[in-house]
Amino acid sequence: MKLPPNHDCKCVNAVTFKGVSVGSNDVNILQNINAVIPHAGCTAIVGPNGAGKTTLVLALLNEIDYTGTIEFCSNRRPRIGYVPQQLAFDRGMPLTVTEFIAAFHQKRPLCFGIQKELKQKIHDLLGETGCLHLAQRPLGALSGGELQRVMLAGALSQDPELLILDEPASGIDFKGGEVCCELLERFRKAHGFTQLMVSHDLNTVMAHATHVICLNRTVITQGDPKAVLTQEVLARAFGPHIGCSCGKDHNHGK
């Protein structure tokens, strides 16, 4: 698979949030979000349960109503690939992995077959993501980690300029999660897309993210993870008993 490179983009930020707020039944879910997602980097959104992380992603995807503005590089909406935390589907459905990915692209019914060029593209992509052995496996027979990789392959098949992942290591063991993040990093550096991930795993964020938005209904801080995720910031976002086991000293300046 050969994705079109996006290295020629001159934008500093792929996405800019300006005063974005989301409310429901007179409850502020997100309030006055001012943040950026730098171009071609890996931005992580972190925060406690109920902080509005997924809500911010849904606003970015234009799936929910919001106030304020979300601006994109070059004033146009990018091609977006999205990997949700969970995929709700009938596990008894007779759909193979190849057919699942083909459904993202093909207008004609799958019962009429998959176009040759598309089938080759899917074959190459499954090979690059380590899923080629799953090509003819029924989707419902996949483990959590296998399904996560297949959903990633489906998102990458859309040649995204912005790849959004909600808890990409969810349902995967530690080793599998590290492999998934390393795979994403390799693809991002090779093809120049911008990556946004929601993650509760601070170890993963410290190891792989280039930018972080620390959120608890509003932006607590943002910037380089190693510089801004101090113990003080984590306590403000998560509460005084939060700890990070990444081995870094977060007590900067103390």
Rosetta blueprint (number, residue, H / E / L):
1 M L
2 K L
3 L L
4 P L
5 P L
6 N L
7 H L
8 D L
9 C L
10 K L
11 C L
12 V L
13 N E
14 A E
15 V E
16 T E
17 F E
18 K E
19 G E
20 V E
21 S E
22 V E
23 G E
24 S E
25 N L
26 D L
27 V E
28 N E
29 I E
30 L E
31 Q E
32 N E
33 I E
34 N E
35 A E
36 V E
37 I E
38 P E
39 H L
40 A L
41 G L
42 C E
43 T E
44 A E
45 I E
46 V E
47 G L
48 P L
49 N L
50 G L
51 A L
52 G L
53 K H
54 T H
55 T H
56 L H
57 V H
58 L H
59 A H
60 L H
61 L L
62 N L
63 E L
64 I L
65 D L
66 Y L
67 T E
68 G E
69 T E
70 I E
71 E E
72 F E
73 C H
74 S H
75 N H
76 R L
77 R L
78 P L
79 R L
80 I E
81 G E
82 Y E
83 V E
84 P L
85 Q L
86 Q L
87 L L
88 A L
89 F L
90 D L
91 R L
92 G L
93 M L
94 P L
95 L L
96 T E
97 V H
98 T H
99 E H
100 F H
101 I H
102 A H
103 A L
104 F L
105 H L
106 Q L
107 K L
108 R L
109 P L
110 L H
111 C H
112 F H
113 G L
114 I L
115 Q L
116 K H
117 E H
118 L H
119 K H
120 Q H
121 K H
122 I H
123 H H
124 D H
125 L H
126 L H
127 G H
128 E H
129 T L
130 G L
131 C L
132 L H
133 H H
134 L H
135 A L
136 Q L
137 R L
138 P E
139 L H
140 G H
141 A H
142 L L
143 S L
144 G H
145 G H
146 E H
147 L H
148 Q H
149 R H
150 V H
151 M H
152 L H
153 A H
154 G H
155 A H
156 L H
157 S L
158 Q L
159 D L
160 P L
161 E L
162 L E
163 L E
164 I E
165 L E
166 D E
167 E L
168 P L
169 A L
170 S L
171 G L
172 I L
173 D L
174 F H
175 K H
176 G H
177 G H
178 E H
179 V H
180 C H
181 C H
182 E H
183 L H
184 L H
185 E H
186 R H
187 F H
188 R H
189 K H
190 A H
191 H H
192 G L
193 F L
194 T E
195 Q E
196 L E
197 M E
198 V E
199 S L
200 H L
201 D L
202 L H
203 N H
204 T H
205 V H
206 M H
207 A H
208 H H
209 A L
210 T L
211 H E
212 V E
213 I E
214 C E
215 L E
216 N L
217 R L
218 T L
219 V E
220 I E
221 T E
222 Q E
223 G E
224 D L
225 P H
226 K H
227 A H
228 V H
229 L L
230 T L
231 Q H
232 E H
233 V H
234 L H
235 A H
236 R H
237 A H
238 F H
239 G L
240 P L
241 H L
242 I L
243 G L
244 C L
245 S L
246 C L
247 G L
248 K L
249 D L
250 H L
251 N L
252 H L
253 G L
254 K L
